[in-house]
Every structure is written in C-alpha cells, then in structure tokens.
C-alpha cells in the first residue's frame, strides 16, 4: 500500500484527447529566445532577497553572458525593484539590444507604477498576467469566466494606454499564469482575447507565455498542450510563444525542450534553476544541452565557474556537486572501467583532428568551461590501472606500457584502499617517482 492509500486523493493529469501531435518528429535546430527571470522569479524565492547593488552586478553578469531579454523585477510590489529599474535606466547600464521586462498583475491600480519604472528604457517588455485555472477563477477570485477574461483585457488596455507615449520599443506579453492547471479551451479563449487587444503584426510581435506554474504533468503532455495552443492561437505568425516551466516534478528541462519541439519560440528560467518550491527551469542545463548537440547556444557559458561563484555568494545557495555540466564533480570518474575508457578516449581525441568530441563518459570537453583534466579522473580504492596511468600521462607526459600501467595501478589501489581515502594528483605522482627510484 502506498502511504495507506494516500495516493488516492490525487487525480491523474488529463491528457490532450483527439490530437494529431507532430512534435515527436521534430528536432531542435537552433537556440530559442532566452529570458532570464533570476532578478524577479528567482529573487522572490530567496531567503534574503538581493539588494539593489547585488541586482546591478547580477544584471551585468547576465548581460555579459549574452541574454537579450531579462526580467528585472516586479516594480508594483515594492520600492527596491522600482528603484533598481530606475537605476539601470538612468545610469545607462542597459545595452541597446537588451530588453528589460517587468511583471505586472492585471490590476489597474498596480500598472502605473510599473510603467513609470521603465520610462526612458530603449527596449521594454510589459508582462501582464492573471491566474486562469478553474479553481482560482471560482474560489480565489470568485469571478465568472467572462470576468476573468475582462481582467486580462482591461489590464492590457491600460498598459497600452500608459505606454502610448514611450519613445523606446515596447513589446507586450501576456501570461495565463496558471496555464498548467487551466483547461485548454479557456486558455486559448483568454489568450486570443488579449491578442485582439494588442493586435500584433509581423513587425511588432507580442509574447504569449504558457507557464507550467505548478508542474503537474509529464513533459510529453506539456508539449501536447503547447502544440495544441500553437495551432489555436490567432495570428500565430505574429506571436512569440513562450514557456515558463517550474520543476515540481523534476522535469522542467525536459518540459522546456519538448515544448520547443512543439512550437515554443522562447523559454523563461533562471541560472541553475533557483525559484519557488523545487525551482524554475535551469537555463544553464538547457543551454549546455543545446551546445553539446552541435548547435550554437547563443549564450556564453565559458566562464560559468566564475558566474557560479558569484551566484552562490549572493543567493546563499550552493550548487550541487552533481549538477549537470557545472557541478564540481560532474566530469569526475572514480570507477576503474570509466577511467580506462576516458583514458583511451582522450588518447584517441588527442591523436585525431579534434573536430568532434567523442570521449566516453564525458558529455562535453571540460576545457569548454575552462576546466583542466585534473578533476576528470580521481583515484580511490574503486579506481583501476587506467586512472593512475592517465594522471602520469597527463601531468608528467610519460606514457606507461600496458604492463607498467597494470602494476602501477595495483600499487596505487592498495595504498588508496589502505588509507580509505582518495589520493590526490600529487600523491600519485609522488608514488610513481618513488616506485621509479626503486
């Protein structure tokens, strides 16, 4: 029995019925549009929210990485976000090709402060949202479906009116905030109603954001929902379809990638996935996934360890040692079998034209993110001959014979086993020199 039948109080997530899905046959061939929401969604999930100074430095890191769309805050919620927006605008800290985005509830009394926060910016995205799922419509807001749609329409009308005199470029975004729990017919009805207000064109597109606000379905079902919406939205050619996956089921990255296959043009997330509950979409993992498929990710992650150090400091959140691509031990092999394959793979790679990376057990070349090979193979009692001889080859430039590798591997293994701990690179080199002098 599962927890005394407590599982029976949960309903299975509904699938999209009678739907001729096409996304499973698609392939990702280019990077999506990325929008970092670290400074808003990520910030609101921190125990100690970022100061203005920290947000400025964080913003500059995001700009240097190449993000062209950055959600900078929720100005109507407090003075810190408002003042931060004014600071980066008035001090000319925003590159000309970067859009700054603010989140705004679809409530007229909160819209003016948000619009004022972005006055003077050259490229802006005004992100209006309201919850759309049936429970929130009925219980939280106690409003009819038409009243909920009117909230979205009135909010977008107010934003359009207040930004009519903006000299910079203005883009509008609408989020059906609880899309993941919203029935599809209502979701498309409210999105199309807002599209009618904005009247997007090929030259002036708008963003329709379809968030997995609470991740409750498998990634393939989310992809079905995205493709269904893409086929039912008005003037789809003038719409940038965006997704905002959370990670409650631990599958936000898969949901984002499948959503791209299903027609999404844009993804919202945070560096390393910081966010409410189990977190947001981890943009770094998605970007490296694209990178390792031979596609230009259009974001520079070459100095990701420096970025990680900064983010850990300001967010007070440590990155897991097994975090994909960037964890301290993500490239590390202790297993003898793995080490032998890596050693032979590295030898083959170094002797080849080095055009294609095919080294076993390493998803990418550690040097892509400026890591050397010292941490790739680490030696303990689980290691074999390949690991020890790799250390000698890599750091002393000495190629050991097969027989010598086997013998040396046994010696290193015995010492590590006796000590019960990992041996460092320098310890292994010392052992080699000591054995060579005998």
C-alpha positions in Angstrom: 0.0 0.0 0.0 1.3 3.5 -0.9 1.2 5.5 2.4 -2.0 3.9 3.5 -3.7 4.7 0.2 -3.0 8.5 0.5 -2.3 8.4 -3.2 -6.0 8.0 -3.9 -6.6 11.7 -3.1 -4.7 12.7 -6.3 -6.2 12.8 -9.8 -4.2 11.8 -12.8 -3.4 14.8 -15.0 -5.7 14.9 -18.1 -4.1 14.2 -21.5 -4.9 16.1 -24.7 -7.5 14.0 -26.4 -8.1 13.5 -30.2 -5.0 15.4 -31.1 -2.7 14.7 -34.0 0.6 15.7 -32.4 3.5 16.4 -34.7 6.2 17.5 -32.2 7.7 14.0 -31.6 9.1 14.0 -35.2 10.7 17.5 -34.8 14.3 18.3 -34.0 15.8 21.3 -32.2 18.0 23.0 -34.8 18.5 26.5 -33.3 18.6 28.1 -29.9 15.3 29.5 -28.6 14.9 33.1 -27.3 16.0 33.1 -23.7 14.6 35.3 -21.0 16.3 35.2 -17.6 13.9 35.7 -14.7 16.6 35.5 -12.0 16.1 39.0 -10.8 12.3 38.6 -10.3 11.2 35.0 -10.0 14.5 33.8 -8.7 14.8 36.8 -6.3 11.4 36.3 -4.8 12.3 32.7 -3.8 15.4 33.8 -1.8 15.5 33.8 2.0 17.3 37.1 1.8 16.3 39.0 -1.4 19.0 40.7 -3.4 20.0 44.3 -2.6 20.0 46.9 -5.4 23.8 46.7 -5.6 23.6 42.9 -5.9 20.9 43.1 -8.6 23.1 45.5 -10.6 26.0 43.1 -10.5 23.8 40.1 -11.3 22.3 42.1 -14.2 25.7 42.8 -15.6 26.6 39.1 -15.4 23.5 38.2 -17.4 24.3 40.9 -20.0 27.9 39.6 -20.3 26.6 36.1 -20.9 24.6 37.3 -23.8 21.0 37.4 -22.5 18.9 39.8 -24.6 15.7 39.6 -22.5 15.9 40.0 -18.8 13.0 40.2 -16.3 14.3 42.8 -13.9 11.6 42.9 -11.3 8.1 43.5 -10.0 8.0 47.2 -9.5 4.5 47.4 -8.2 5.4 45.1 -5.3 8.0 47.3 -3.6 10.4 50.2 -3.8 13.6 48.0 -4.2 12.5 46.7 -7.6 11.3 50.1 -8.7 14.5 51.8 -7.7 16.6 49.1 -9.4 14.7 49.7 -12.6 15.3 53.4 -12.4 19.0 53.0 -11.6 19.8 50.8 -14.6 17.9 53.1 -16.9 19.2 56.4 -15.6 22.8 55.2 -15.4 22.7 53.7 -18.9 23.6 50.2 -17.7 21.3 48.5 -20.3 22.9 47.7 -23.7 20.9 49.0 -26.7 20.0 45.4 -27.8 18.7 44.2 -24.4 15.0 44.2 -23.5 14.2 44.7 -19.8 10.9 43.1 -18.7 8.7 43.7 -15.7 5.9 41.6 -14.3 2.6 43.2 -13.7 -0.6 41.8 -12.2 -3.7 42.6 -14.4 -4.9 45.2 -11.9 -5.2 48.8 -13.0 -4.0 50.2 -9.7 -0.7 48.4 -10.0 0.0 49.1 -13.6 1.0 52.8 -13.5 4.0 52.3 -11.1 5.3 49.5 -13.3 5.0 51.7 -16.5 6.7 54.6 -14.7 9.5 52.2 -13.6 10.5 51.6 -17.3 10.2 55.1 -18.7 13.3 56.1 -20.7 14.3 52.5 -21.5 15.1 51.7 -25.1 13.6 48.2 -25.2 10.9 47.1 -22.8 8.6 44.1 -22.3 5.5 44.7 -20.2 4.4 41.3 -18.8 0.7 41.2 -17.8 -0.7 38.2 -16.0 -3.6 36.8 -14.2 -4.4 33.3 -12.9 -6.7 31.3 -15.2 -7.3 27.9 -13.8 -10.8 26.9 -12.8 -10.2 26.7 -9.1 -8.7 30.2 -8.9 -11.4 31.6 -11.1 -14.1 30.1 -8.9 -12.6 30.0 -5.3 -9.7 32.5 -5.1 -11.2 35.3 -7.2 -14.9 34.3 -7.1 -15.4 35.5 -10.6 -17.1 34.2 -13.7 -15.1 33.2 -16.8 -16.1 36.4 -18.5 -14.9 38.5 -15.5 -11.5 36.7 -15.5 -11.2 37.4 -19.3 -12.2 41.0 -18.6 -9.4 41.3 -16.1 -6.8 40.4 -18.7 -8.3 42.6 -21.4 -8.6 45.6 -19.1 -5.1 45.2 -17.8 -3.6 45.0 -21.3 -5.7 48.0 -22.4 -4.3 50.0 -19.5 -0.7 49.1 -20.3 -1.2 50.0 -23.9 -2.7 53.4 -23.0 0.0 54.3 -20.5 2.9 53.3 -22.8 1.5 55.0 -25.9 4.0 57.9 -25.5 7.0 55.7 -24.9 9.9 56.6 -27.2 11.6 53.3 -26.9 10.5 49.9 -28.4 7.6 48.4 -26.4 6.6 44.7 -26.5 3.6 43.2 -24.7 3.5 39.9 -23.0 0.5 38.0 -21.6 0.7 35.0 -19.3 -2.2 32.7 -18.5 -0.5 32.5 -15.1 -1.7 29.0 -14.1 -1.8 27.6 -17.6 -0.7 24.2 -16.3 -3.9 23.8 -14.4 -6.2 25.6 -17.0 -8.4 23.7 -19.4 -7.2 24.4 -22.9 -10.5 25.9 -24.4 -10.5 28.6 -21.7 -6.7 29.1 -22.0 -6.9 29.8 -25.8 -10.1 31.9 -25.3 -8.4 34.3 -22.9 -5.1 34.4 -24.8 -7.0 35.2 -28.1 -9.0 37.9 -26.3 -5.7 39.6 -25.3 -4.3 39.2 -28.8 -7.3 41.1 -30.1 -6.4 44.0 -27.8 -2.7 44.1 -28.8 -3.2 43.5 -32.5 0.3 42.2 -33.1 2.0 42.3 -36.5 5.0 40.7 -38.2 7.0 43.9 -37.3 5.5 44.2 -33.8 5.0 40.8 -32.3 3.7 40.0 -28.9 4.5 37.2 -26.4 2.0 34.7 -25.2 3.6 32.9 -22.2 2.2 29.5 -21.2 3.8 28.6 -17.9 4.0 25.3 -16.1 3.3 27.4 -13.0 2.9 24.2 -11.0 4.5 21.3 -12.8 1.9 18.5 -12.6 2.1 16.6 -15.8 4.7 14.6 -17.8 6.8 16.6 -20.2 5.1 15.0 -23.3 1.7 16.1 -22.0 3.0 19.7 -21.6 4.4 19.5 -25.2 0.9 18.4 -26.4 -0.7 21.4 -24.7 1.9 23.8 -26.2 1.3 22.4 -29.7 -2.4 22.5 -29.2 -2.2 26.1 -28.2 0.1 26.9 -31.2 -2.5 25.6 -33.6 -5.4 27.5 -32.0 -3.8 31.0 -31.2 -4.9 33.8 -33.5 -2.3 35.2 -35.9 0.2 32.6 -34.8 2.8 34.1 -37.2 2.8 37.3 -35.2 3.1 35.6 -31.8 6.2 34.6 -29.9 5.1 31.5 -27.9 6.9 31.4 -24.6 7.1 28.7 -21.9 8.0 29.1 -18.2 8.4 25.6 -16.7 8.7 25.1 -13.0 10.4 22.0 -11.6 8.0 20.4 -9.2 8.2 17.0 -10.8 11.9 17.4 -11.6 11.4 17.5 -15.3 11.4 21.2 -16.2 14.3 20.9 -18.6 12.6 18.0 -20.5 9.4 20.0 -20.5 11.2 23.0 -22.0 12.9 21.0 -24.7 9.8 19.2 -25.7 7.9 22.5 -25.7 10.4 23.8 -28.2 9.8 20.8 -30.3 6.1 21.6 -30.0 6.5 25.1 -31.3 7.6 27.3 -28.4 9.9 30.1 -29.5 11.1 31.3 -26.2 11.9 29.9 -22.7 11.9 31.7 -19.3 14.1 30.4 -16.5 16.9 31.1 -14.1 20.6 30.3 -13.8 20.9 26.9 -12.1 17.1 26.8 -11.7 16.6 28.8 -8.5 12.9 29.5 -7.9 9.8 28.8 -5.8 9.3 25.3 -4.4 11.5 22.8 -6.4 12.7 25.7 -8.6 12.4 27.1 -12.1 13.7 25.9 -15.4 17.5 25.6 -15.2 18.6 27.7 -18.2 22.3 26.6 -17.9 21.3 23.0 -18.4 19.2 23.7 -21.4 21.9 25.9 -22.9 24.6 23.2 -22.4 22.2 20.6 -23.8 22.0 22.7 -27.0 25.7 23.3 -27.0 26.5 19.6 -26.8 24.2 18.9 -29.8 26.5 20.9 -32.0 24.1 23.9 -32.1 25.2 27.4 -31.3 23.5 28.2 -27.9 24.0 31.9 -28.4 24.9 32.4 -24.8 28.5 32.5 -23.5 29.0 30.0 -20.6 32.7 29.7 -21.0 33.3 31.3 -17.6 30.5 29.5 -15.9 32.6 28.7 -12.8 33.1 32.4 -12.1 29.4 33.0 -12.6 28.6 30.1 -10.3 30.9 31.5 -7.6 29.1 34.9 -7.8 25.6 33.5 -7.8 26.4 31.1 -4.8 27.6 34.1 -2.9 24.7 36.4 -3.5 21.9 33.8 -3.3 23.4 31.8 -0.5 22.6 28.6 -2.4 25.3 26.1 -3.1 25.3 24.3 -6.5 25.1 20.6 -6.1 28.4 18.8 -6.9 26.5 16.6 -9.4 24.6 19.5 -11.1 24.6 18.8 -14.8 27.6 20.3 -16.7 28.7 22.7 -13.9 28.9 20.7 -10.6 32.3 20.4 -9.1 32.3 16.6 -9.8 30.3 16.4 -13.0 33.3 15.4 -15.0 34.8 13.2 -12.3 35.3 9.4 -12.7 36.3 7.1 -9.8 35.3 3.8 -11.5 38.2 1.9 -13.0 36.2 0.9 -16.1 35.1 4.5 -16.7 38.7 5.7 -16.2 40.1 3.3 -18.7 37.6 4.3 -21.3 38.2 8.0 -20.7 42.0 7.5 -20.9 41.7 5.7 -24.2 39.1 8.2 -25.5 41.4 11.1 -24.6 44.4 9.5 -26.3 42.3 8.9 -29.4 41.0 12.5 -29.3 44.5 14.0 -28.9 45.8 11.9 -31.9 42.8 12.8 -34.1 41.9 16.0 -35.9 40.0 17.1 -32.7 37.0 18.2 -34.7 34.4 16.1 -32.9 34.2 15.2 -29.2 33.6 11.5 -28.7 35.3 10.8 -25.4 33.3 8.2 -23.4 31.6 9.3 -20.2 32.3 13.0 -20.7 29.3 14.8 -22.1 31.5 17.7 -23.2 35.1 18.8 -23.2 35.8 20.2 -19.7 38.0 22.8 -21.4 34.9 24.3 -22.9 34.3 25.8 -19.5 38.0 26.4 -18.8 38.4 23.3 -16.6 41.6 21.3 -16.9 41.6 17.5 -16.8 42.9 17.2 -13.2 39.5 16.6 -11.8 38.3 14.2 -14.6 40.0 11.2 -13.2 40.3 10.9 -9.4 41.8 7.9 -7.7 40.4 5.9 -4.8 40.0 2.2 -4.0 37.4 1.9 -6.8 39.9 3.0 -9.4 41.9 0.9 -11.8 45.1 1.0 -13.8 43.7 3.4 -16.4 43.2 6.2 -13.9 46.6 6.1 -12.4 48.4 5.9 -15.7 46.2 8.8 -17.0 47.5 11.0 -14.2 51.1 10.2 -15.1 50.5 10.7 -18.8 48.6 14.0 -18.4 50.8 15.7 -15.9 54.2 14.1 -16.4 53.9 13.4 -20.1 55.1 9.8 -19.6 53.3 7.0 -21.4 53.4 3.8 -19.5 53.4 0.4 -21.1 50.4 -1.8 -20.5 52.3 -4.0 -18.1 53.6 -1.0 -16.2 50.1 0.5 -16.0 48.7 -2.7 -14.5 51.5 -2.9 -11.9 51.4 0.7 -11.0 47.6 0.6 -10.8 47.8 -2.2 -8.3 50.2 -0.3 -6.1 48.1 2.9 -6.2 44.9 0.9 -5.5 46.5 -0.9 -2.5 47.7 2.4 -1.0 44.3 4.1 -1.5 42.5 1.0 -0.1 44.7 1.0 3.0 44.2 4.7 3.6 40.5 4.5 2.9 40.5 7.9 1.1 41.0 9.4 -2.3 44.6 10.1 -3.4 45.4 13.5 -4.8 47.2 14.0 -8.1 50.4 15.0 -6.3 50.3 11.9 -4.1 50.0 9.7 -7.2 52.9 11.4 -8.9 55.0 11.0 -5.7 54.1 7.3 -5.6 55.2 7.0 -9.2 58.5 8.8 -8.6 59.1 6.6 -5.5 58.5 3.4 -7.4 60.6 4.5 -10.3 63.6 5.1 -8.0 63.5 1.6 -6.5 
